[in-house]
Amino acid sequence: MGQKVSPIGFRIGIRENWRSRWYANKKVDYSRFLLEDQQIRKFIKKNYYFSNIPLIEIERTREKVNVILHTARPGLIIGRKGSNVEKIHESLEQFVSDREINLEIKEVSKPQINAQLIAENIAEQLLKRANYRRTMKKAMEVATEDGVLGVKIQISGRLSGAEMARTESSVVGKVPLQTLDAHIQYGFAESFTTYGAIGIKVWVYFGHYGEEVVTDGIDAKKGKIQKKSARQN
């Protein structure tokens, strides 16, 4: 039932909110909007990967396209006195032709317990030739110290330069597989080392929805950045 690689699919629209929120006619605008959303996400992740962005949400109205960036480093996105916001606006306008772009920055208060950021951090450490077992252990220890109920990490590829690829996994606490009411966050990242690509999957269990021991920190801090009145917090 709930035993999927990504636990988000079953929960979208019921327990989890949609990452893209808009309505379109399937014969006219649906495919265009879908492509635009994909291009926006790909551009931001590629050019602002260093800002630790685990989630990008997109909302469309008749006049605007609201791009909501969840980041652990909002200062890098905003820039000095909001100088970087104008560049992001100009870059994103090439993907959207008929609407105005509006940026909204939300700070991730606890990046050490965010599944996507944990996966990206491990990928970065592996790129620096760190020991994968030590890196996994440290990431799980830091997350459990902050109160999460369970963490599972799975790494696949030519680990430590081995000739044959293999999969290593480690679990701390519990990560329910069949309880759809369980709040489980999923993250995936790739590390392109000299030996080849290594995939990292991370599952973080916070408890049941509405009864979480700790919050995932996704909506901890909110700051709207307008195109002409941007300023650094």
C-alpha positions as CSV (number, residue, x, y, z in Angstrom):
1,M,0.0,0.0,0.0
2,G,2.3,2.8,1.2
3,Q,5.5,0.9,0.3
4,K,6.7,3.3,-2.4
5,V,10.1,4.8,-3.0
6,S,8.6,8.3,-2.8
7,P,5.9,8.5,-0.1
8,I,4.7,11.8,-1.4
9,G,2.6,10.5,-4.3
10,F,-0.1,8.8,-2.3
11,R,-0.4,11.9,0.0
12,I,-0.6,14.7,-2.6
13,G,-4.0,16.3,-2.5
14,I,-4.9,14.6,0.7
15,R,-2.2,15.1,3.3
16,E,0.4,17.0,1.1
17,N,-0.3,20.1,-0.9
18,W,0.3,20.2,-4.6
19,R,3.6,21.7,-5.7
20,S,2.0,23.4,-8.7
21,R,-1.4,25.1,-8.1
22,W,-3.3,26.3,-11.1
23,Y,-6.1,25.3,-13.4
24,A,-5.8,25.1,-17.2
25,N,-7.7,23.7,-20.2
26,K,-6.1,20.5,-21.2
27,K,-6.4,21.2,-24.9
28,V,-5.1,24.8,-24.8
29,D,-2.8,25.7,-21.9
30,Y,-2.1,22.6,-19.8
31,S,1.0,21.3,-21.7
32,R,2.4,24.8,-21.9
33,F,2.0,25.5,-18.2
34,L,3.5,22.1,-17.3
35,L,6.6,22.8,-19.5
36,E,7.0,26.3,-18.0
37,D,6.9,24.9,-14.4
38,Q,9.5,22.3,-15.3
39,Q,11.8,24.9,-16.9
40,I,11.5,27.3,-13.9
41,R,12.3,24.5,-11.4
42,K,15.2,23.3,-13.5
43,F,16.7,26.8,-14.0
44,I,16.5,27.6,-10.3
45,K,17.9,24.3,-9.1
46,K,20.8,24.5,-11.6
47,N,21.8,28.2,-11.0
48,Y,21.0,28.5,-7.3
49,Y,21.9,25.1,-6.0
50,F,24.2,26.6,-3.5
51,S,21.2,28.3,-1.8
52,N,19.9,25.0,-0.5
53,I,16.5,25.0,-2.1
54,P,14.5,21.8,-1.1
55,L,11.2,22.9,-2.5
56,I,9.8,25.2,-5.3
57,E,6.1,25.9,-5.4
58,I,4.3,27.6,-8.3
59,E,0.9,29.3,-8.2
60,R,-0.8,30.9,-11.2
61,T,-3.5,33.6,-11.3
62,R,-4.8,35.4,-14.3
63,E,-2.2,38.1,-14.0
64,K,0.8,36.6,-12.0
65,V,2.9,33.6,-11.6
66,N,3.9,33.2,-8.0
67,V,7.1,31.3,-7.5
68,I,7.6,30.3,-3.9
69,L,11.2,29.4,-3.0
70,H,11.9,27.5,0.2
71,T,15.5,28.0,1.1
72,A,17.9,27.5,4.0
73,R,19.9,30.6,2.8
74,P,17.5,33.4,1.9
75,G,20.3,36.0,2.1
76,L,22.0,34.4,-1.0
77,I,18.7,34.4,-2.9
78,I,17.9,38.0,-2.0
79,G,21.4,39.4,-2.4
80,R,22.7,42.7,-1.1
81,K,19.8,45.2,-0.8
82,G,17.7,42.8,-3.0
83,S,20.1,43.1,-6.0
84,N,19.8,39.4,-6.8
85,V,16.0,39.4,-6.9
86,E,16.0,41.5,-10.1
87,K,18.3,39.1,-11.8
88,I,16.1,36.1,-10.9
89,H,13.0,38.1,-12.2
90,E,14.7,38.8,-15.6
91,S,15.8,35.2,-15.9
92,L,12.4,33.7,-15.1
93,E,10.6,36.1,-17.5
94,Q,12.0,34.2,-20.4
95,F,10.0,31.1,-19.5
96,V,6.7,33.0,-18.9
97,S,5.4,35.3,-21.6
98,D,1.8,36.3,-20.6
99,R,2.1,36.8,-16.9
100,E,4.1,38.8,-14.4
101,I,6.6,36.9,-12.2
102,N,6.3,37.4,-8.4
103,L,8.9,35.9,-6.0
104,E,8.2,34.7,-2.5
105,I,11.0,33.6,-0.2
106,K,10.3,31.2,2.7
107,E,13.1,30.2,5.0
108,V,13.7,26.6,6.1
109,S,14.5,27.0,9.7
110,K,15.9,23.5,10.3
111,P,17.8,22.3,7.2
112,Q,19.4,19.5,9.2
113,I,16.0,17.7,9.3
114,N,14.9,18.4,5.8
115,A,15.1,15.2,3.7
116,Q,16.1,16.9,0.4
117,L,18.7,19.1,2.1
118,I,20.1,16.0,3.9
119,A,20.4,14.2,0.6
120,E,22.1,17.2,-1.1
121,N,24.5,17.6,1.8
122,I,25.6,13.9,1.6
123,A,26.0,14.3,-2.2
124,E,28.3,17.3,-1.6
125,Q,30.3,15.4,1.0
126,L,30.8,12.4,-1.3
127,L,32.0,14.7,-4.0
128,K,34.7,15.8,-1.6
129,R,35.7,12.1,-1.2
130,A,34.3,11.8,2.3
131,N,33.6,8.3,3.8
132,Y,30.0,7.5,3.0
133,R,29.4,5.5,6.1
134,R,30.6,8.3,8.4
135,T,28.6,10.8,6.4
136,M,25.4,8.8,6.7
137,K,25.9,8.3,10.4
138,K,26.6,11.9,11.1
139,A,23.5,13.1,9.1
140,M,21.2,10.7,11.0
141,E,22.7,11.6,14.4
142,V,22.1,15.3,13.7
143,A,18.5,14.7,12.6
144,T,17.6,12.5,15.5
145,E,19.1,15.0,18.0
146,D,16.6,17.6,16.7
147,G,13.7,15.3,17.6
148,V,12.7,13.4,14.4
149,L,11.3,9.9,15.0
150,G,13.1,8.1,12.3
151,V,15.6,8.6,9.4
152,K,16.4,6.2,6.6
153,I,19.3,6.8,4.1
154,Q,20.1,4.7,1.1
155,I,23.1,5.1,-1.1
156,S,23.7,3.3,-4.4
157,G,26.6,3.3,-6.8
158,R,30.3,2.6,-6.9
159,L,30.9,3.3,-3.3
160,S,34.5,4.1,-2.3
161,G,35.5,3.4,-5.9
162,A,34.5,-0.3,-5.9
163,E,34.4,-2.1,-9.2
164,M,30.9,-3.3,-8.8
165,A,28.0,-0.9,-7.8
166,R,26.1,-1.8,-4.7
167,T,23.5,-0.4,-2.4
168,E,24.0,0.5,1.3
169,S,21.2,1.6,3.6
170,S,21.0,2.6,7.3
171,V,18.0,3.3,9.5
172,V,17.7,5.1,12.8
173,G,14.3,5.0,14.7
174,K,11.3,4.0,12.7
175,V,10.0,4.8,9.2
176,P,6.4,3.4,8.7
177,L,5.8,1.8,5.3
178,Q,2.0,1.3,5.3
179,T,0.6,4.2,7.4
180,L,-0.6,6.9,5.0
181,D,-1.3,9.1,8.0
182,A,2.5,9.2,8.8
183,H,4.3,12.4,7.9
184,I,7.3,11.2,5.9
185,Q,9.5,13.6,3.9
186,Y,11.5,12.2,1.0
187,G,14.6,13.6,-0.7
188,F,16.8,12.5,-3.6
189,A,20.2,13.8,-4.8
190,E,23.0,12.6,-7.1
191,S,26.7,12.9,-6.6
192,F,28.7,12.8,-9.8
193,T,32.1,11.5,-8.6
194,T,35.1,10.4,-10.6
195,Y,34.0,6.8,-10.2
196,G,30.5,7.5,-11.5
197,A,27.1,8.7,-10.3
198,I,26.0,7.9,-6.8
199,G,22.3,8.2,-5.8
200,I,21.2,9.2,-2.4
201,K,17.7,8.7,-1.0
202,V,16.5,10.0,2.3
203,W,13.3,9.4,4.3
204,V,12.6,11.4,7.4
205,Y,9.7,10.5,9.7
206,F,8.1,13.3,11.8
207,G,5.1,11.5,13.3
208,H,1.5,11.5,12.3
209,Y,0.0,14.6,10.6
210,G,-1.2,17.0,13.2
211,E,0.7,15.1,16.0
212,E,4.3,15.7,14.8
213,V,7.0,15.8,17.5
214,V,8.8,18.5,15.5
215,T,7.9,20.5,12.4
216,D,9.8,20.1,9.2
217,G,10.6,23.8,9.2
218,I,9.3,24.3,5.6
219,D,6.9,27.2,6.4
220,A,8.8,28.6,9.4
221,K,9.5,32.1,8.0
222,K,7.8,34.0,5.2
223,G,9.0,37.1,3.3
224,K,7.4,38.4,0.1
225,I,9.9,40.0,-2.3
226,Q,8.3,42.3,-4.9
227,K,10.0,43.2,-8.2
228,K,10.6,46.9,-7.6
229,S,10.6,47.1,-3.8
230,A,13.0,44.3,-2.9
231,R,15.1,44.7,0.2
232,Q,17.3,42.4,2.3
233,N,16.0,41.2,5.6
